[in-house]
Amino acid sequence: MIDETRGGRDLCIFQIDLFSAQELVLKTILKAAEHEKEIRVSNSTRMQTSSAQQTQRLRRAAKNLFAKLPAELRGNPHAQVLVEKCGGGGPVSR
């Protein structure tokens, strides 16, 4: 689970697989169903982690690009939207 309340700050995320990826012999249908559920949870976690990583990269790129803009472009509404949506936390000083 990823905490979305951090207000655009960078995250440090650890992902740990809780079951072995080695060949598994499942002896009962219940064990097979349990293993399937574990795989689904793992895939969902991996997708969330990848999404958070991509968001963080985009946020950093937008902030770095904004910092390189000349002062007259920092007040541009499009630039303001990018910074606000990337964790800038409101209008950026010009």
TIDRENTOR-268163 format. One line per 5 residues: number of its first residue (from 1); for each residue x, y, z of N, C-alpha, C, CB. Coordinates in Angstrom, 2 decimals, always signed. Glycine has a CB too. Example, Ala and Ser with C-alpha at 12.3 -4.5 7.8 and 13.67 -1.06 7.14 Angstrom:
<recs>
1> +13.19/-5.69/+7.80/+12.30/-4.50/+7.80/+13.20/-3.30/+7.80/+11.31/-4.47/+9.05 ~ +12.85/-2.25/+7.08/+13.67/-1.06/+7.14/+12.90/+0.03/+7.87/+14.08/-0.60/+5.72 $
</recs>
This chain:
<recs>
1> +0.85/-1.17/+0.00/+0.00/+0.00/+0.00/+0.90/+1.23/+0.00/-0.97/+0.00/+1.22 ~ +0.55/+2.20/-0.80/+1.35/+3.41/-0.92/+0.58/+4.57/-0.28/+1.69/+3.72/-2.40 ~ +1.24/+5.31/+0.58/+0.64/+6.45/+1.27/+0.56/+7.62/+0.30/+1.46/+6.83/+2.55 ~ -0.65/+7.97/-0.12/-0.86/+9.04/-1.07/-0.98/+10.41/-0.40/-2.09/+8.77/-1.90 ~ -0.82/+10.49/+0.92/-1.04/+11.74/+1.64/+0.25/+12.53/+1.86/-1.67/+11.45/+2.97 $
6> +1.32/+12.16/+1.22/+2.62/+12.80/+1.46/+2.77/+14.13/+0.74/+3.73/+11.87/+1.04 ~ +1.78/+14.55/-0.01/+1.83/+15.88/-0.62/+2.90/+16.06/-1.67/+2.02/+16.89/+0.42 ~ +3.19/+15.04/-2.45/+4.14/+15.18/-3.53/+5.60/+15.02/-3.14/+3.96/+16.48/-4.15 ~ +5.87/+14.69/-1.89/+7.26/+14.47/-1.48/+7.74/+13.13/-2.02/+7.40/+14.52/+0.08 ~ +9.05/+13.02/-2.17/+9.63/+11.77/-2.66/+9.33/+10.63/-1.69/+11.15/+11.91/-2.87 $
11> +9.22/+9.44/-2.24/+8.93/+8.25/-1.45/+10.11/+7.29/-1.49/+7.66/+7.55/-1.95 ~ +10.25/+6.52/-0.45/+11.19/+5.41/-0.43/+10.34/+4.15/-0.25/+12.28/+5.56/+0.73 ~ +10.28/+3.33/-1.29/+9.38/+2.18/-1.29/+10.19/+0.90/-1.36/+8.38/+2.26/-2.48 ~ +9.85/-0.02/-0.48/+10.46/-1.35/-0.50/+9.39/-2.36/-0.88/+11.10/-1.72/+0.88 ~ +9.75/-3.27/-1.75/+8.82/-4.33/-2.15/+9.50/-5.66/-1.85/+8.43/-4.21/-3.66 $
16> +8.80/-6.49/-1.10/+9.37/-7.77/-0.69/+8.43/-8.88/-1.11/+9.62/-7.82/+0.85 ~ +8.95/-9.84/-1.87/+8.16/-11.01/-2.23/+8.14/-11.97/-1.04/+8.73/-11.71/-3.50 ~ +6.96/-12.41/-0.68/+6.81/-13.23/+0.51/+6.79/-14.73/+0.22/+5.57/-12.86/+1.22 ~ +6.91/-15.11/-1.03/+6.95/-16.53/-1.34/+8.03/-16.79/-2.38/+5.58/-17.03/-1.84 ~ +8.52/-17.98/-2.37/+9.61/-18.36/-3.25/+9.15/-18.41/-4.70/+10.19/-19.71/-2.83 $
21> +10.01/-17.97/-5.60/+9.70/-18.03/-7.02/+10.15/-19.36/-7.63/+10.36/-16.86/-7.76 ~ +10.71/-20.23/-6.78/+11.15/-21.53/-7.28/+9.94/-22.39/-7.61/+12.05/-22.23/-6.24 ~ +10.19/-23.46/-8.35/+9.12/-24.37/-8.74/+8.38/-24.88/-7.51/+9.67/-25.55/-9.57 ~ +7.08/-24.81/-7.56/+6.24/-25.15/-6.43/+5.35/-26.33/-6.80/+5.40/-23.94/-5.99 ~ +5.21/-27.29/-5.91/+4.28/-28.39/-6.12/+3.14/-28.19/-5.12/+4.98/-29.80/-5.95 $
26> +1.99/-27.80/-5.64/+0.83/-27.55/-4.79/+0.02/-28.83/-4.69/-0.03/-26.37/-5.35 ~ -0.15/-29.31/-3.48/-0.74/-30.64/-3.27/-2.26/-30.63/-3.19/-0.18/-31.25/-2.03 ~ -2.86/-29.49/-2.92/-4.32/-29.46/-2.83/-4.84/-28.26/-3.62/-4.79/-29.38/-1.34 ~ -6.12/-28.33/-3.95/-6.75/-27.23/-4.67/-6.79/-25.97/-3.80/-8.18/-27.61/-5.12 ~ -6.90/-26.15/-2.49/-6.90/-25.00/-1.58/-5.54/-24.30/-1.59/-7.26/-25.44/-0.16 $
31> -4.47/-25.08/-1.61/-3.12/-24.50/-1.68/-2.92/-23.76/-3.00/-2.04/-25.60/-1.51 ~ -3.45/-24.34/-4.09/-3.34/-23.69/-5.39/-4.11/-22.37/-5.40/-3.87/-24.63/-6.50 ~ -5.30/-22.35/-4.81/-6.10/-21.12/-4.75/-5.39/-20.07/-3.89/-7.51/-21.42/-4.19 ~ -4.82/-20.50/-2.80/-4.09/-19.59/-1.92/-2.89/-18.99/-2.65/-3.63/-20.32/-0.65 ~ -2.18/-19.81/-3.38/-1.02/-19.35/-4.13/-1.44/-18.37/-5.23/-0.26/-20.55/-4.74 $
36> -2.56/-18.65/-5.88/-3.06/-17.74/-6.92/-3.36/-16.36/-6.31/-4.34/-18.32/-7.59 ~ -3.97/-16.36/-5.12/-4.27/-15.10/-4.45/-2.97/-14.35/-4.13/-5.08/-15.36/-3.15 ~ -1.95/-15.05/-3.65/-0.66/-14.42/-3.36/-0.05/-13.79/-4.61/+0.31/-15.46/-2.77 ~ -0.18/-14.48/-5.73/+0.36/-13.96/-7.00/-0.39/-12.70/-7.40/+0.26/-15.03/-8.12 ~ -1.72/-12.72/-7.25/-2.52/-11.53/-7.60/-2.13/-10.33/-6.74/-4.03/-11.84/-7.44 $
41> -1.97/-10.55/-5.44/-1.58/-9.46/-4.54/-0.19/-8.95/-4.92/-1.60/-9.95/-3.06 ~ +0.73/-9.86/-5.22/+2.08/-9.47/-5.60/+2.06/-8.63/-6.88/+2.95/-10.71/-5.80 ~ +1.27/-9.04/-7.87/+1.18/-8.30/-9.12/+0.59/-6.91/-8.90/+0.34/-9.06/-10.14 ~ -0.42/-6.83/-8.05/-1.04/-5.54/-7.74/-0.03/-4.63/-7.05/-2.28/-5.73/-6.85 ~ +0.72/-5.17/-6.11/+1.73/-4.40/-5.40/+2.80/-3.91/-6.37/+2.37/-5.24/-4.28 $
46> +3.22/-4.77/-7.27/+4.24/-4.39/-8.25/+3.73/-3.26/-9.15/+4.64/-5.63/-9.12 ~ +2.46/-3.32/-9.56/+1.89/-2.26/-10.39/+1.85/-0.94/-9.63/+0.47/-2.65/-10.85 ~ +1.45/-0.98/-8.36/+1.41/+0.24/-7.55/+2.81/+0.83/-7.37/+0.78/-0.05/-6.18 ~ +3.77/-0.04/-7.13/+5.15/+0.42/-6.95/+5.68/+1.05/-8.23/+6.06/-0.76/-6.53 ~ +5.42/+0.42/-9.37/+5.87/+0.97/-10.65/+5.20/+2.30/-10.95/+5.57/-0.02/-11.78 $
51> +3.92/+2.42/-10.64/+3.19/+3.66/-10.86/+3.76/+4.78/-9.98/+1.70/+3.46/-10.56 ~ +4.04/+4.48/-8.72/+4.61/+5.48/-7.81/+5.98/+5.91/-8.30/+4.71/+4.93/-6.38 ~ +6.77/+4.97/-8.80/+8.11/+5.28/-9.31/+8.01/+6.20/-10.53/+8.87/+3.98/-9.67 ~ +7.09/+5.92/-11.43/+6.92/+6.74/-12.62/+6.44/+8.15/-12.24/+5.92/+6.08/-13.60 ~ +5.51/+8.23/-11.30/+5.02/+9.53/-10.84/+6.15/+10.35/-10.23/+3.89/+9.34/-9.81 $
56> +6.98/+9.70/-9.44/+8.10/+10.39/-8.81/+9.08/+10.92/-9.85/+8.83/+9.45/-7.84 ~ +9.36/+10.12/-10.88/+10.26/+10.57/-11.96/+9.68/+11.79/-12.69/+10.52/+9.43/-12.97 ~ +8.37/+11.74/-12.99/+7.73/+12.86/-13.67/+7.73/+14.12/-12.80/+6.29/+12.50/-14.06 ~ +7.47/+13.94/-11.51/+7.47/+15.07/-10.58/+8.85/+15.73/-10.53/+7.03/+14.61/-9.17 ~ +9.88/+14.92/-10.43/+11.25/+15.48/-10.39/+11.59/+16.20/-11.70/+12.29/+14.36/-10.13 $
61> +11.22/+15.59/-12.84/+11.51/+16.20/-14.13/+10.80/+17.55/-14.27/+11.08/+15.26/-15.28 ~ +9.53/+17.62/-13.85/+8.78/+18.88/-13.94/+9.41/+19.94/-13.04/+7.31/+18.66/-13.56 ~ +9.79/+19.56/-11.82/+10.40/+20.53/-10.91/+11.75/+21.02/-11.45/+10.59/+19.90/-9.52 ~ +12.55/+20.11/-11.98/+13.85/+20.49/-12.54/+13.69/+21.40/-13.75/+14.65/+19.24/-12.93 ~ +12.73/+21.09/-14.61/+12.49/+21.92/-15.79/+11.99/+23.30/-15.37/+11.47/+21.24/-16.72 $
66> +11.07/+23.33/-14.40/+10.54/+24.61/-13.92/+11.67/+25.49/-13.37/+9.46/+24.39/-12.84 ~ +12.59/+24.88/-12.65/+13.70/+25.64/-12.06/+14.59/+26.27/-13.14/+14.55/+24.73/-11.17 ~ +14.61/+25.69/-14.33/+15.44/+26.21/-15.42/+14.72/+27.24/-16.28/+15.90/+25.07/-16.29 ~ +13.42/+27.42/-16.05/+12.66/+28.38/-16.85/+13.06/+29.81/-16.50/+11.15/+28.18/-16.64 ~ +13.08/+30.67/-17.51/+13.29/+32.09/-17.22/+12.09/+32.62/-16.41/+13.48/+32.92/-18.54 $
71> +12.32/+33.67/-15.66/+11.29/+34.22/-14.77/+9.98/+34.52/-15.50/+11.80/+35.50/-14.10 ~ +10.07/+35.03/-16.73/+8.84/+35.39/-17.46/+7.98/+34.18/-17.83/+9.20/+36.16/-18.73 ~ +8.59/+33.01/-17.89/+7.81/+31.80/-18.20/+7.30/+31.10/-16.94/+8.65/+30.84/-19.01 ~ +7.87/+31.38/-15.80/+7.43/+30.74/-14.56/+6.01/+31.14/-14.19/+8.37/+31.08/-13.42 ~ +5.59/+32.31/-14.61/+4.23/+32.77/-14.33/+3.20/+32.24/-15.32/+4.19/+34.26/-14.33 $
76> +3.65/+31.54/-16.35/+2.74/+30.98/-17.34/+1.78/+30.00/-16.65/+3.52/+30.27/-18.47 ~ +0.48/+30.09/-16.94/-0.48/+29.19/-16.30/-0.16/+27.71/-16.50/-1.86/+29.48/-16.83 ~ +0.36/+27.35/-17.65/+0.72/+25.94/-17.89/+1.86/+25.49/-16.98/+1.11/+25.74/-19.37 ~ +2.84/+26.35/-16.79/+3.95/+26.03/-15.90/+3.45/+25.91/-14.47/+5.05/+27.11/-15.99 ~ +2.54/+26.79/-14.07/+1.98/+26.75/-12.72/+1.22/+25.45/-12.48/+1.05/+27.95/-12.49 $
81> +0.44/+25.00/-13.47/-0.32/+23.75/-13.33/+0.64/+22.58/-13.14/-1.22/+23.51/-14.57 ~ +1.69/+22.53/-13.92/+2.65/+21.43/-13.80/+3.27/+21.38/-12.41/+3.75/+21.57/-14.85 ~ +3.70/+22.53/-11.90/+4.33/+22.56/-10.59/+3.33/+22.20/-9.50/+4.95/+23.94/-10.32 ~ +2.12/+22.73/-9.59/+1.11/+22.42/-8.58/+0.76/+20.93/-8.58/-0.16/+23.26/-8.83 ~ +0.63/+20.34/-9.75/+0.27/+18.92/-9.84/+1.44/+18.01/-9.49/-0.23/+18.61/-11.24 $
86> +2.63/+18.55/-9.49/+3.80/+17.75/-9.19/+4.30/+17.96/-7.76/+4.91/+18.07/-10.17 ~ +3.43/+18.40/-6.90/+3.81/+18.52/-5.50/+4.36/+19.85/-5.09/+4.78/+17.50/-5.18 ~ +4.14/+20.87/-5.91/+4.62/+22.19/-5.57/+3.84/+22.82/-4.44/+4.57/+23.08/-6.77 ~ +2.61/+22.36/-4.22/+1.82/+22.81/-3.10/+1.25/+24.21/-3.24/+2.62/+22.76/-1.89 ~ +0.89/+24.62/-4.41/+0.28/+25.92/-4.59/+1.06/+26.75/-5.57/+0.16/+26.64/-3.26 $
91> +0.62/+27.98/-5.77/+1.30/+28.83/-6.75/+2.77/+29.01/-6.41/+0.61/+30.19/-6.85 ~ +3.56/+29.02/-7.41/+5.01/+29.17/-7.22/+5.35/+30.63/-7.34/+5.81/+28.33/-8.26 ~ +6.25/+31.10/-6.50/+6.65/+32.51/-6.57/+7.34/+32.77/-7.89/+7.57/+32.89/-5.38 ~ +7.11/+33.94/-8.43/+7.65/+34.25/-9.75/+8.95/+34.97/-9.69/+6.69/+35.06/-10.53 $
</recs>
